[in-house]
Amino acid sequence: MSTTVFQLFLPHSTCIVSQLTI
């Protein structure tokens, strides 16, 4: 369960970071 949440959150976090950087 935790792994699934992490995998789902990982891509989302990357997108947020990308938008924040830009």
Secondary structure by P-SEA (a helix, b strand, c coil): caaaaaaaaaaaaaaaaaaaac
